[in-house]
Amino acid sequence: MAIIDIKVPDIGDFAEVGVIEVLVKPGDAIRAEQSLITVESDKASMEIPSSHAGVVKELKVKLGDKIAEGAVVLTLEVQGDAAAAPAAAPTPAAPASESKPAPAPAVQAPAAPNIAAANFGGAADMDCDVLVLGGGPGGYSAAFRAADLGLKVTLVERYATLGGVCLNVGCIPSKALLHVAAVMDEVSHLSAAGIDFGAPKVNVDMLRGHKEKVIGKLTGGLAAMAKMRKVTVVRGYGHFVGANHLEVEETTGTSQDKTGTKKVVAFKRAIIAAGSQAVRLPFMPEDPRVVDSTGALALQGVPKRMLILGGGIIGLEMGTVYSTLGARLDVVEMMDGLMQGADRDLVKVWQKMNAHRFDNIMLNTKTVAAEATPEGIKVSFAPAKDGVTVPEPQVYDLVLQAVGRTPNGKKIAADKAGVAVTDRGFIDVNIQMRTNVPHIFAIGDIVGQPMLAHKAVHEAHVAAEVIAGELQGNKELASAAFNARVIPSVAYTDPEVAWVGLTEDQAKAQGIKVKKGLFPWTASGRAIANGRDEGVTKLLFDDSPEAGSGDGHAGRGHGKILGGGMVGTHAGDMIGEIALAIEMGADAVDIGKTIHPHPTLGESIGMAAEVAHGSCTDVPPARK
């Protein structure tokens, strides 16, 4: 047995970093490359790994300590002559074109079972610095950023156009249809103001053409930008055949038909951006009247009666479109409320405004069976908890499955590259988006919730920058990390519901004391002028005893903002200001004294801060 010191390795340009987490204790048996502590600089947090396997004898650091390169983290008891040389993380063989090894990563790859990568012995048809698997918002953003940083990039995408689910069959086409639905609804409301346009006439074929035109404009723009950046796009299904090789089964046509030809791409680094797919319930029949979000967006017609399986954002957005076009809606949800994640007071406003769309809202209810009949899809329900009454089987013209999405991690032969995939199909990464294989990164839906395009784009930039930094010896780029404090969510229904950071429900559940600033849009001149004063803006500030201006007193407007939400028209366009305020550590005074233009919906954010501060003159005075 031997006792050795485990020291802080090269941590880049940081003189010292603070210890924010201790992951082991004396007596723990640890393996080589296992994370010992988490440290934080002003730019990012990182985990410090052990260079050896052994048993922890004594910790030399504690929470709050400031440490630098070379500082002793702990003493370790190791066997035999294991102390003679540090255990090195396995590094896959690089293609011959790579002239020099990359600098050691500033943040270690996540610990995972060692998976033996396949040994590809064939010849590659092409090579690149960076291989990006998947051309969605994360994938094309990673490819374009890497190309802008001077790297040779190959992007693999199975569909005819770039943009992934979001652009082709998701966020963008749904918003095109939601905009049309919103205009139709708004026009119908104008009769109260003396303007009557008459009943709308809907040409479904032309509406579908409008949606496709929107998609085409954006996908065409992506294709042009790929050419401008000299990003090589290879169309087909990609799967790993080794630690540095990807085989592509080429596809053609407007769908994803295989041509029968294959290409092998050799890469120095890879970014997995393979996305996710809609969950399909196993008992649902194969029938054109049963669709997922992609099928719903195809807009083949307008059903008289529609069932939405799942009360989340996707289902409710599509329900809004079909309802405005003339469908009657039922929705079934296993949980006790729709639009999980948002505060109930915000959802309540939305639900009141949308009650006219629904015949039945079945909460705490699960779907247990379905069969295709000539009359429609016959669906059976059962209680999800005791005491709930459910209806008899119902028949629907269209059933939308919107019960979530599942990652594509198990469809790319990741194990052939040594990349660990969880049972659910996710790939674990660290804050630099690095997998357990140091030269392979992953981003977007495949790395975990929330499955949102805007999250994927930011992760993409991090991965591309880290790779460029390592290949080019740029320490600043190599230290890039995904450390966003918050990620906003938006339901693009009518009215829109948006939230970011801590919700009021979460604060209560976690025992966090908050001060709430609630501004009703009934006091907003612009909302009243728009005829849409049902909205609410809510901000939550830290009201704990230690929050504030340093004097130990809370309640003086100096507790930082922790979260916020709003329901109302254009809520999604405004939530970014609240996200920025959280990222900047703003308090109620900072936000309230920022002059917002009047009359706008956006000034409701400033007024909500004034309400929390106690200085708002646009609402009745608080009771004393």
TORFINU-848790 format. One record per residue (C-alpha): chain; x, y, z. Coordinates in nm, 4 decimals, padded with zeros to 6 digits, always signed. Layout:
% residues N
chain:u:v:w
A:X:Y:Z
...
END
This chain:
% residues 624
chain:u:v:w
A:+00.0000:+00.0000:+00.0000
A:+00.1104:+00.3540:-00.0699
A:-00.0295:+00.6955:+00.0262
A:-00.0289:+00.9588:-00.2460
A:-00.1558:+01.3143:-00.2839
A:-00.4242:+01.3873:-00.5429
A:-00.3698:+01.7401:-00.6679
A:-00.5622:+01.9934:-00.8733
A:-00.4592:+01.9565:-01.2397
A:-00.4286:+02.2294:-01.4997
A:-00.7486:+02.4356:-01.4709
A:-00.6762:+02.6770:-01.7504
A:-00.6324:+03.0486:-01.6970
A:-00.7955:+03.0616:-01.3533
A:-00.5639:+03.1714:-01.0688
A:-00.7893:+03.0055:-00.8151
A:-01.1352:+02.8515:-00.8023
A:-01.3857:+02.7976:-00.5222
A:-01.4929:+02.4545:-00.3984
A:-01.8744:+02.4348:-00.4312
A:-01.9239:+02.0602:-00.3873
A:-01.7330:+01.7706:-00.2268
A:-01.8294:+01.4433:-00.3897
A:-01.6354:+01.1904:-00.1774
A:-01.5553:+01.1259:+00.1895
A:-01.2837:+00.9408:+00.3828
A:-01.3192:+00.5662:+00.3421
A:-01.4724:+00.5840:-00.0068
A:-01.3268:+00.3512:-00.2690
A:-01.2885:+00.5481:-00.5891
A:-01.1834:+00.4673:-00.9423
A:-00.9449:+00.6522:-01.1673
A:-01.1054:+00.9577:-01.3348
A:-01.3868:+00.9631:-01.0789
A:-01.4929:+01.3178:-00.9875
A:-01.3781:+01.4272:-00.6406
A:-01.4908:+01.7877:-00.6052
A:-01.6717:+02.0523:-00.8065
A:-01.5120:+02.3943:-00.8340
A:-01.6426:+02.7185:-00.9768
A:-01.4782:+03.0141:-01.1428
A:-01.6407:+03.3331:-01.2619
A:-01.7004:+03.1627:-01.5965
A:-01.7901:+02.8025:-01.5301
A:-01.8013:+02.5129:-01.2885
A:-01.5890:+02.2028:-01.3394
A:-01.5292:+01.8691:-01.1754
A:-01.1817:+01.7678:-01.0573
A:-01.1112:+01.3970:-01.1189
A:-00.8819:+01.1527:-00.9434
A:-00.5679:+01.0499:-01.1283
A:-00.5611:+00.7141:-00.9465
A:-00.7895:+00.4469:-00.8089
A:-00.7822:+00.3748:-00.4367
A:-00.9373:+00.4530:-00.0978
A:-00.9775:+00.8103:+00.0324
A:-00.7718:+00.8573:+00.3509
A:-00.8082:+01.2288:+00.4239
A:-00.9788:+01.5249:+00.2601
A:-00.7607:+01.8352:+00.2356
A:-01.0334:+02.0741:+00.1141
A:-01.3797:+02.1764:+00.2279
A:-01.6739:+02.3708:+00.0911
A:-01.5897:+02.7349:+00.0324
A:-01.2116:+02.6841:+00.0046
A:-01.0230:+02.8651:-00.2698
A:-00.7747:+02.6360:-00.4446
A:-00.5326:+02.6618:-00.7347
A:-00.3456:+02.4315:-00.9688
A:-00.1224:+02.1950:-00.7668
A:-00.3253:+02.2180:-00.4460
A:-00.3788:+01.8850:-00.2656
A:-00.7422:+01.7739:-00.2787
A:-00.7057:+01.4554:-00.0722
A:-00.4720:+01.1736:+00.0189
A:-00.5355:+00.8364:-00.1403
A:-00.4307:+00.4862:-00.0412
A:-00.3364:+00.2908:-00.3532
A:-00.2264:-00.0656:-00.4064
A:+00.1119:-00.1907:-00.5139
A:+00.3037:+00.0200:-00.7598
A:-00.0105:+00.1854:-00.8897
A:+00.1287:+00.5105:-00.7609
A:+00.4091:+00.4971:-01.0104
A:+00.2064:+00.6404:-01.2932
A:-00.1287:+00.8172:-01.3092
A:-00.4144:+00.6344:-01.4681
A:-00.4803:+00.7988:-01.8022
A:-00.8233:+00.8279:-01.9557
A:-00.8456:+00.6160:-02.2682
A:-00.7951:+00.8256:-02.5777
A:-00.9240:+00.6832:-02.9055
A:-00.6816:+00.6661:-03.1923
A:-00.7028:+00.9751:-03.4053
A:-00.7080:+00.9811:-03.7833
A:-00.3740:+01.0293:-03.9528
A:-00.4726:+01.3803:-04.0523
A:-00.4618:+01.4972:-03.6894
A:-00.1137:+01.6339:-03.6440
A:-00.1020:+01.7055:-03.2723
A:-00.2923:+01.6061:-02.9614
A:-00.5456:+01.8487:-02.8222
A:-00.4901:+02.0173:-02.4879
A:-00.6314:+01.8360:-02.1888
A:-00.9961:+01.9302:-02.1385
A:-01.0633:+02.1810:-01.8648
A:-01.3714:+01.9858:-01.7570
A:-01.3577:+01.6092:-01.7354
A:-01.5975:+01.3814:-01.9173
A:-01.8717:+01.2263:-01.7043
A:-01.7865:+00.9023:-01.5290
A:-01.9446:+00.6041:-01.7029
A:-01.8883:+00.2334:-01.7470
A:-01.6029:+00.1614:-01.9798
A:-01.7498:+00.0600:-02.3144
A:-01.5091:-00.0896:-02.5614
A:-01.5264:+00.0998:-02.8895
A:-01.5400:-00.1009:-03.2112
A:-01.2221:-00.1135:-03.4146
A:-01.2998:+00.0114:-03.7637
A:-01.0437:-00.1200:-04.0059
A:-01.1864:-00.0031:-04.3393
A:-01.1144:+00.3027:-04.5496
A:-01.3011:+00.6294:-04.5031
A:-01.4693:+00.7992:-04.7964
A:-01.4163:+01.1430:-04.6457
A:-01.2711:+01.3043:-04.3353
A:-01.3313:+01.6142:-04.1274
A:-01.2367:+01.7936:-03.8096
A:-01.5930:+01.7843:-03.6758
A:-01.8719:+01.5418:-03.7577
A:-02.2197:+01.6606:-03.6551
A:-02.4898:+01.3930:-03.6463
A:-02.8293:+01.5568:-03.6921
A:-02.9332:+01.8774:-03.8671
A:-03.1877:+02.0224:-03.6263
A:-03.1506:+02.3597:-03.4478
A:-02.8715:+02.2181:-03.2310
A:-02.6991:+02.0293:-03.5097
A:-02.6868:+02.3024:-03.7725
A:-02.5933:+02.5622:-03.5098
A:-02.3017:+02.3431:-03.3973
A:-02.1919:+02.2859:-03.7557
A:-02.2126:+02.6547:-03.8488
A:-02.0347:+02.7725:-03.5342
A:-01.7543:+02.5182:-03.5818
A:-01.7159:+02.6260:-03.9455
A:-01.7070:+02.9934:-03.8446
A:-01.4211:+02.9033:-03.6090
A:-01.2193:+02.7651:-03.8989
A:-01.2873:+02.3899:-03.8740
A:-01.3664:+02.1451:-04.1515
A:-01.7218:+02.0280:-04.0828
A:-01.9421:+01.7453:-04.2090
A:-02.3113:+01.7487:-04.1172
A:-02.5165:+01.4286:-04.1457
A:-02.8945:+01.4630:-04.1794
A:-03.1421:+01.1979:-04.2974
A:-03.4106:+01.4375:-04.4242
A:-03.4091:+01.6358:-04.7473
A:-03.3798:+01.9681:-04.5665
A:-03.1968:+02.0946:-04.2624
A:-03.3838:+02.2207:-03.9576
A:-03.4863:+01.8950:-03.7910
A:-03.8219:+01.8408:-03.6222
A:-03.8440:+02.2025:-03.5040
A:-03.8282:+02.3694:-03.8413
A:-03.9864:+02.1039:-04.0633
A:-04.2573:+01.9404:-03.8512
A:-04.2584:+02.1211:-03.5164
A:-04.2086:+02.4687:-03.3750
A:-04.2102:+02.6686:-03.6995
A:-04.5062:+02.5170:-03.8892
A:-04.7109:+02.5054:-03.5677
A:-04.6491:+02.8782:-03.5159
A:-04.7490:+02.9508:-03.8749
A:-05.0818:+02.7794:-03.8108
A:-05.1197:+02.9308:-03.4636
A:-05.0745:+03.2783:-03.6121
A:-05.3549:+03.2151:-03.8573
A:-05.5750:+03.0812:-03.5765
A:-05.4974:+03.3852:-03.3587
A:-05.5945:+03.6255:-03.6393
A:-05.9181:+03.4342:-03.6977
A:-06.0051:+03.4507:-03.3280
A:-05.9126:+03.8181:-03.3020
A:-06.1251:+03.9075:-03.6025
A:-06.4236:+03.7305:-03.4489
A:-06.3842:+03.9390:-03.1317
A:-06.3936:+04.2679:-03.3255
A:-06.7680:+04.2470:-03.3721
A:-06.7923:+04.3866:-03.0174
A:-06.6066:+04.6948:-03.1426
A:-06.8461:+04.7408:-03.4320
A:-06.6402:+04.5632:-03.6993
A:-06.7941:+04.2538:-03.8546
A:-06.5988:+04.0571:-04.1174
A:-06.8492:+03.7750:-04.1395
A:-06.7828:+03.4042:-04.0846
A:-06.4369:+03.2944:-04.2088
A:-06.4065:+03.0619:-04.5061
A:-06.1206:+02.8164:-04.4627
A:-05.9410:+02.6633:-04.7596
A:-05.7411:+02.3864:-04.5938
A:-05.5288:+02.3230:-04.9048
A:-05.4223:+02.6872:-04.9264
A:-05.3578:+02.6984:-04.5524
A:-05.1353:+02.3929:-04.5840
A:-04.9553:+02.5655:-04.8725
A:-04.8982:+02.8748:-04.6578
A:-04.7417:+02.6576:-04.3872
A:-04.5151:+02.4837:-04.6405
A:-04.4073:+02.8207:-04.7831
A:-04.2969:+02.9338:-04.4364
A:-04.0978:+02.6129:-04.3894
A:-03.9418:+02.6397:-04.7362
A:-03.8210:+02.9940:-04.6785
A:-03.6331:+02.8894:-04.3656
A:-03.4939:+02.5573:-04.4911
A:-03.3753:+02.7265:-04.8087
A:-03.1947:+02.9821:-04.5972
A:-03.0204:+02.7085:-04.3980
A:-02.9070:+02.5296:-04.7124
A:-02.7599:+02.8560:-04.8447
A:-02.5779:+02.9264:-04.5188
A:-02.4319:+02.5747:-04.5158
A:-02.2864:+02.6409:-04.8618
A:-02.1533:+02.9823:-04.7574
A:-01.9729:+02.8198:-04.4646
A:-01.8450:+02.5270:-04.6765
A:-02.0172:+02.2781:-04.4461
A:-02.0383:+01.9419:-04.6240
A:-02.3904:+01.7993:-04.5859
A:-02.4241:+01.4227:-04.6228
A:-02.7807:+01.3017:-04.6363
A:-02.8635:+00.9736:-04.4666
A:-02.8885:+00.7692:-04.1481
A:-02.5693:+00.7879:-03.9459
A:-02.4427:+00.5248:-03.7042
A:-02.1030:+00.4862:-03.5449
A:-01.8737:+00.2058:-03.6573
A:-01.5778:+00.3066:-03.4395
A:-01.4482:+00.5737:-03.2085
A:-01.3507:+00.7970:-03.5010
A:-01.5741:+00.6746:-03.7837
A:-01.9407:+00.7133:-03.8765
A:-02.1181:+00.5162:-04.1476
A:-02.3975:+00.6911:-04.3362
A:-02.6737:+00.5008:-04.5155
A:-02.7647:+00.7581:-04.7778
A:-03.1263:+00.8678:-04.8282
A:-03.3128:+01.0409:-05.1099
A:-03.6529:+01.1806:-05.2042
A:-03.8833:+01.4020:-05.0017
A:-03.8935:+01.1508:-04.7156
A:-03.6032:+00.9355:-04.5982
A:-03.5886:+00.6499:-04.8492
A:-03.2583:+00.4624:-04.8458
A:-03.0571:+00.4536:-05.1706
A:-02.8620:+00.1407:-05.0785
A:-02.5269:+00.3243:-05.0855
A:-02.3074:+00.3939:-04.7845
A:-02.0334:+00.6398:-04.6960
A:-01.7861:+00.6315:-04.4099
A:-01.6780:+00.9615:-04.2544
A:-01.3596:+00.9814:-04.0434
A:-01.3598:+01.2525:-03.7783
A:-01.1367:+01.4018:-03.5106
A:-01.4320:+01.5188:-03.3015
A:-01.8031:+01.4404:-03.3156
A:-02.1156:+01.6168:-03.1910
A:-02.4236:+01.3969:-03.1505
A:-02.7393:+01.5988:-03.2173
A:-02.9714:+01.3134:-03.3102
A:-03.2771:+01.4547:-03.1334
A:-03.5906:+01.2750:-03.0253
A:-03.9160:+01.1331:-03.1563
A:-04.2772:+01.1398:-03.0437
A:-04.3838:+00.8665:-02.8022
A:-04.6438:+00.6325:-02.9470
A:-04.8704:+00.4393:-02.7116
A:-04.8461:+00.0679:-02.7919
A:-05.2204:+00.0019:-02.7873
A:-05.3084:+00.2772:-03.0352
A:-05.4056:+00.1337:-03.3754
A:-05.2105:+00.1999:-03.6931
A:-05.4623:+00.4260:-03.8566
A:-05.4435:+00.7601:-04.0397
A:-05.6928:+00.8979:-03.7836
A:-05.4302:+00.8475:-03.5089
A:-05.1498:+01.1043:-03.5437
A:-04.8578:+01.2525:-03.3580
A:-04.7587:+01.6180:-03.3842
A:-04.6098:+01.5605:-03.7303
A:-04.9334:+01.4082:-03.8543
A:-05.1409:+01.6850:-03.6993
A:-04.9283:+01.9481:-03.8751
A:-04.9832:+01.7736:-04.2082
A:-05.3364:+01.9226:-04.1812
A:-05.5161:+01.6665:-04.3944
A:-05.8544:+01.7968:-04.2872
A:-06.0569:+01.9295:-03.9963
A:-06.2226:+01.6684:-03.7735
A:-06.5566:+01.7264:-03.6068
A:-06.4428:+01.5651:-03.2830
A:-06.0788:+01.5446:-03.1720
A:-05.9097:+01.3802:-02.8724
A:-05.5785:+01.5098:-02.7393
A:-05.3803:+01.2499:-02.5452
A:-05.1702:+01.4547:-02.3041
A:-05.2365:+01.7982:-02.1620
A:-04.8929:+01.9434:-02.2351
A:-04.7833:+02.2302:-02.4564
A:-04.7694:+02.0426:-02.7896
A:-05.1174:+01.8964:-02.7576
A:-05.2763:+02.2215:-02.6431
A:-05.1107:+02.4228:-02.9214
A:-05.2376:+02.1859:-03.1890
A:-05.5763:+02.1769:-03.0165
A:-05.5923:+02.5556:-03.0451
A:-05.5386:+02.5374:-03.4218
A:-05.7912:+02.2624:-03.4867
A:-06.0474:+02.4194:-03.2549
A:-06.0316:+02.7529:-03.4365
A:-06.0737:+02.5680:-03.7663
A:-06.3910:+02.4072:-03.6322
A:-06.3069:+02.0956:-03.4290
A:-06.4541:+02.0159:-03.0877
A:-06.1912:+01.9029:-02.8373
A:-06.1546:+01.6489:-02.5595
A:-05.8260:+01.6232:-02.3681
A:-05.7133:+01.3459:-02.1349
A:-05.4282:+01.3973:-01.8859
A:-05.2930:+01.1600:-01.6205
A:-05.1878:+01.4437:-01.3892
A:-05.4177:+01.6736:-01.1932
A:-05.3826:+01.9716:-01.4265
A:-05.3029:+02.0809:-01.7793
A:-04.9783:+02.2459:-01.8881
A:-04.7623:+02.0996:-01.6121
A:-04.4626:+02.3187:-01.5257
A:-04.6456:+02.6499:-01.5264
A:-04.7990:+02.7954:-01.2127
A:-05.1646:+02.7041:-01.1623
A:-05.2779:+03.0676:-01.1402
A:-05.1415:+03.1313:-01.4907
A:-05.2955:+02.8137:-01.6316
A:-05.6286:+02.9043:-01.4694
A:-05.6444:+03.2228:-01.6778
A:-05.5682:+03.0283:-01.9951
A:-05.8237:+02.7586:-01.9096
A:-06.0995:+03.0124:-01.8462
A:-06.0323:+03.1789:-02.1825
A:-06.0324:+02.8422:-02.3630
A:-06.3241:+02.6672:-02.1939
A:-06.5330:+02.7130:-02.5108
A:-06.2995:+02.4875:-02.7100
A:-06.3424:+02.1763:-02.4944
A:-06.6300:+01.9373:-02.4440
A:-06.4377:+01.7342:-02.1860
A:-06.1177:+01.7930:-01.9879
A:-06.0393:+01.4573:-01.8267
A:-05.7796:+01.4999:-01.5507
A:-05.6317:+01.2206:-01.3400
A:-05.7378:+00.9942:-01.6250
A:-05.5444:+00.7520:-01.8434
A:-05.6161:+00.6049:-02.1839
A:-05.6182:+00.2246:-02.1686
A:-05.7403:+00.1004:-02.5077
A:-05.8339:+00.2104:-02.8556
A:-05.9713:+00.0481:-03.1686
A:-06.0309:+00.1631:-03.5233
A:-06.3958:+00.1466:-03.6290
A:-06.5703:+00.2732:-03.9418
A:-06.7217:+00.5536:-03.7356
A:-06.3869:+00.6621:-03.5861
A:-06.1302:+00.5733:-03.3212
A:-06.3041:+00.4268:-03.0164
A:-06.1044:+00.5129:-02.7029
A:-06.1457:+00.3711:-02.3523
A:-06.0438:+00.5486:-02.0306
A:-05.9643:+00.4509:-01.6709
A:-05.9022:+00.6492:-01.3500
A:-05.5406:+00.7383:-01.2797
A:-05.6180:+00.7614:-00.9075
A:-05.8939:+00.6581:-00.6704
A:-06.2185:+00.8527:-00.6679
A:-06.2021:+00.9731:-01.0275
A:-06.5013:+00.9156:-01.2542
A:-06.4261:+00.8587:-01.6231
A:-06.6624:+00.8566:-01.9228
A:-06.7689:+00.5536:-02.1219
A:-06.5649:+00.4771:-02.4369
A:-06.5810:+00.7649:-02.6834
A:-06.5476:+00.7797:-03.0622
A:-06.3273:+01.0444:-03.2273
A:-06.2562:+01.1532:-03.5845
A:-05.8946:+01.2323:-03.4957
A:-05.6731:+01.1313:-03.2038
A:-05.3542:+01.3280:-03.1376
A:-05.0865:+01.1506:-02.9354
A:-04.8982:+01.4198:-02.7460
A:-04.7670:+01.2239:-02.4481
A:-04.4038:+01.3280:-02.4737
A:-04.0907:+01.2567:-02.6734
A:-03.8183:+00.9963:-02.6371
A:-03.4496:+01.0498:-02.7275
A:-03.2841:+00.8739:-03.0214
A:-02.9753:+00.7642:-02.8298
A:-03.0268:+00.3951:-02.9032
A:-03.0574:+00.4419:-03.2793
A:-02.7056:+00.5549:-03.3656
A:-02.4895:+00.2597:-03.2490
A:-02.3262:+00.4863:-02.9925
A:-02.1722:+00.1847:-02.8196
A:-01.9524:+00.1254:-03.1256
A:-01.7849:+00.4561:-03.0382
A:-01.7711:+00.3717:-02.6678
A:-02.0411:+00.6282:-02.5834
A:-02.2638:+00.5348:-02.2888
A:-02.6412:+00.5588:-02.3424
A:-02.8909:+00.5346:-02.0568
A:-03.1773:+00.2862:-02.0508
A:-03.4119:+00.5657:-02.1589
A:-03.1941:+00.6580:-02.4558
A:-03.0296:+00.9721:-02.3173
A:-02.6560:+01.0467:-02.3314
A:-02.4998:+01.1954:-02.0193
A:-02.2719:+01.4945:-02.0702
A:-02.0852:+01.7443:-01.8548
A:-02.1174:+02.1230:-01.8703
A:-01.8981:+02.1275:-02.1815
A:-02.1386:+01.8831:-02.3502
A:-01.8679:+01.6130:-02.3457
A:-01.9761:+01.2482:-02.3242
A:-01.7833:+00.9737:-02.1440
A:-01.5677:+00.9570:-02.4593
A:-01.3600:+01.2774:-02.4413
A:-01.3607:+01.3577:-02.8135
A:-01.7342:+01.2977:-02.8635
A:-01.9940:+01.5545:-02.7543
A:-02.3738:+01.5503:-02.7427
A:-02.6355:+01.8273:-02.7415
A:-03.0085:+01.8914:-02.7582
A:-03.2973:+01.6584:-02.6839
A:-03.0661:+01.3568:-02.6603
A:-02.8900:+01.4900:-02.3473
A:-03.2040:+01.5476:-02.1419
A:-03.4847:+01.7821:-02.0501
A:-03.6008:+02.0354:-02.1319
A:-03.6311:+01.9298:-02.4954
A:-03.6296:+02.2808:-02.6372
A:-03.4674:+02.4199:-02.9497
A:-03.3318:+02.7292:-02.7753
A:-03.1504:+02.5126:-02.5214
A:-02.9980:+02.3010:-02.8002
A:-02.8613:+02.6055:-02.9831
A:-02.6718:+02.7296:-02.6801
A:-02.5377:+02.3811:-02.6074
A:-02.4298:+02.3612:-02.9714
A:-02.2212:+02.6756:-02.9486
A:-02.0489:+02.5449:-02.6350
A:-01.9564:+02.2118:-02.7958
A:-01.8275:+02.3777:-03.1134
A:-01.6202:+02.6287:-02.9181
A:-01.4666:+02.3660:-02.6891
A:-01.3708:+02.1556:-02.9908
A:-01.2204:+02.4522:-03.1769
A:-01.0297:+02.5518:-02.8661
A:-00.8842:+02.2037:-02.8233
A:-00.7894:+02.1574:-03.1889
A:-00.6462:+02.5072:-03.2240
A:-00.4859:+02.5412:-02.8814
A:-00.7137:+02.8281:-02.7772
A:-00.7609:+02.8048:-02.3992
A:-01.0402:+03.0624:-02.3894
A:-01.2538:+02.8696:-02.6365
A:-01.1604:+02.5371:-02.4770
A:-01.2990:+02.6582:-02.1422
A:-01.6491:+02.7270:-02.2816
A:-01.9295:+02.5752:-02.0750
A:-02.3092:+02.5595:-02.0686
A:-02.3962:+02.7296:-01.7416
A:-02.7293:+02.8983:-01.8096
A:-02.9114:+02.9716:-01.4867
A:-03.2542:+02.9400:-01.6424
A:-03.4263:+02.8220:-01.9614
A:-03.7628:+02.9822:-02.0469
A:-04.0700:+02.7831:-02.1517
A:-04.3587:+02.9087:-02.3648
A:-04.6962:+02.7656:-02.4593
A:-04.7964:+02.9428:-02.7825
A:-05.1637:+02.9028:-02.7139
A:-05.4151:+03.1877:-02.6985
A:-05.3440:+03.3461:-02.4593
A:-04.9779:+03.2507:-02.4453
A:-04.8342:+03.1195:-02.1192
A:-04.4632:+03.1760:-02.0473
A:-04.2463:+03.1122:-01.7456
A:-03.8803:+03.1036:-01.6462
A:-03.6817:+03.0239:-01.3341
A:-03.8481:+02.9336:-01.0068
A:-04.2268:+02.9078:-01.0124
A:-04.4457:+02.9926:-00.7155
A:-04.5453:+02.6258:-00.6848
A:-04.1803:+02.5205:-00.6768
A:-04.0946:+02.7846:-00.4178
A:-04.3696:+02.6557:-00.1885
A:-04.2629:+02.2949:-00.2380
A:-03.8994:+02.3783:-00.1612
A:-03.9748:+02.6030:+00.1362
A:-03.8196:+02.9067:-00.0320
A:-03.9562:+03.2384:+00.0920
A:-04.0346:+03.4700:-00.1978
A:-04.1872:+03.8122:-00.2401
A:-04.4396:+03.8193:-00.5233
A:-04.5065:+04.1085:-00.7548
A:-04.8340:+04.0461:-00.9395
A:-04.9525:+04.2947:-01.2007
A:-05.2983:+04.2321:-01.3503
A:-05.3420:+04.3384:-01.7105
A:-05.6754:+04.4935:-01.6156
A:-05.4523:+04.7862:-01.5131
A:-05.2617:+04.7878:-01.8442
A:-05.3728:+05.0578:-02.0854
A:-05.2339:+04.8688:-02.3841
A:-05.4023:+04.5399:-02.2853
A:-05.7355:+04.7200:-02.2420
A:-05.6943:+04.8960:-02.5786
A:-05.6216:+04.5567:-02.7373
A:-05.9350:+04.4120:-02.5830
A:-05.7191:+04.1488:-02.4117
A:-05.6900:+04.2435:-02.0462
A:-05.7207:+03.8883:-01.9082
A:-05.3441:+03.8631:-01.8686
A:-05.1219:+03.8648:-01.5609
A:-04.7486:+03.9256:-01.5088
A:-04.5854:+03.7758:-01.2011
A:-04.2327:+03.8156:-01.0654
A:-04.0813:+03.6318:-00.7692
A:-03.7986:+03.7777:-00.5613
A:-03.5830:+03.6231:-00.2904
A:-03.7378:+03.7169:+00.0435
A:-03.5209:+03.5017:+00.2670
A:-03.3713:+03.6658:+00.5779
A:-03.0234:+03.6710:+00.4270
A:-03.1361:+03.8354:+00.1017
A:-03.1054:+04.2042:+00.0542
A:-02.8690:+04.4913:+00.0684
A:-02.6244:+04.3465:+00.3156
A:-02.7905:+04.4691:+00.6347
A:-02.9679:+04.1394:+00.6996
A:-03.3119:+04.2866:+00.6374
A:-03.5371:+04.1474:+00.3692
A:-03.8351:+04.3129:+00.2127
A:-03.6635:+04.6280:+00.0899
A:-03.6572:+04.5431:-00.2763
A:-03.3057:+04.4120:-00.2742
A:-03.3722:+04.0378:-00.2968
A:-03.2727:+03.9096:-00.6399
A:-03.5325:+03.7897:-00.8858
A:-03.5733:+03.4109:-00.8809
A:-03.8413:+03.3557:-01.1411
A:-04.1373:+03.4942:-01.3257
A:-04.4270:+03.4072:-01.5497
A:-04.7024:+03.5635:-01.7500
A:-05.0197:+03.4708:-01.9295
A:-05.1485:+03.6918:-02.2058
A:-05.0993:+03.7851:-02.5676
A:-04.7328:+03.7983:-02.6721
A:-04.6148:+03.6545:-02.3390
A:-04.3525:+03.4485:-02.5235
A:-04.2054:+03.7638:-02.6789
A:-04.1615:+03.9230:-02.3360
A:-04.0369:+03.6383:-02.1158
A:-03.6794:+03.6945:-02.2365
A:-03.6548:+04.0135:-02.0287
A:-03.7313:+03.8159:-01.7134
A:-03.4737:+03.5515:-01.8124
A:-03.2143:+03.8263:-01.8611
A:-03.3011:+03.9783:-01.5241
A:-03.2412:+03.6425:-01.3540
A:-02.9112:+03.5909:-01.5390
A:-02.7987:+03.9411:-01.4381
A:-02.9044:+03.9019:-01.0755
A:-03.1449:+04.1967:-01.0893
A:-03.3669:+04.2964:-00.7974
A:-03.7058:+04.4694:-00.7881
A:-03.5471:+04.8142:-00.7892
A:-03.3315:+04.7344:-01.0931
A:-03.6333:+04.6181:-01.2921
A:-03.8844:+04.8715:-01.1625
A:-03.6576:+05.1720:-01.2257
A:-03.5789:+05.0559:-01.5777
A:-03.7975:+05.2832:-01.7884
A:-04.0270:+05.0789:-02.0096
A:-04.2122:+05.2410:-02.3008
A:-04.5789:+05.3256:-02.2484
A:-04.8289:+05.2008:-02.3444
A:-04.6937:+04.8505:-02.3991
A:-04.7547:+04.5049:-02.2646
A:-04.3848:+04.4877:-02.1730
A:-04.4187:+04.7606:-01.9121
A:-04.6189:+04.5107:-01.7064
A:-04.2802:+04.3582:-01.6121
A:-04.1578:+04.6860:-01.4668
A:-04.4891:+04.7380:-01.2886
A:-04.4845:+04.3868:-01.1392
A:-04.1432:+04.4745:-00.9935
A:-04.2867:+04.7977:-00.8551
A:-04.5694:+04.5995:-00.6951
A:-04.3128:+04.3785:-00.5205
A:-04.1216:+04.6880:-00.4124
A:-04.4354:+04.8664:-00.2942
A:-04.4009:+05.1651:-00.5273
A:-04.6527:+05.0921:-00.8038
A:-04.9052:+05.3710:-00.8624
A:-05.1049:+05.1901:-01.1314
A:-05.2791:+04.9532:-00.8912
A:-05.4718:+05.0161:-00.5672
A:-05.2479:+05.0682:-00.2636
A:-05.1548:+04.7657:-00.0602
A:-05.3529:+04.7167:+00.2573
A:-05.1600:+04.8111:+00.5699
END
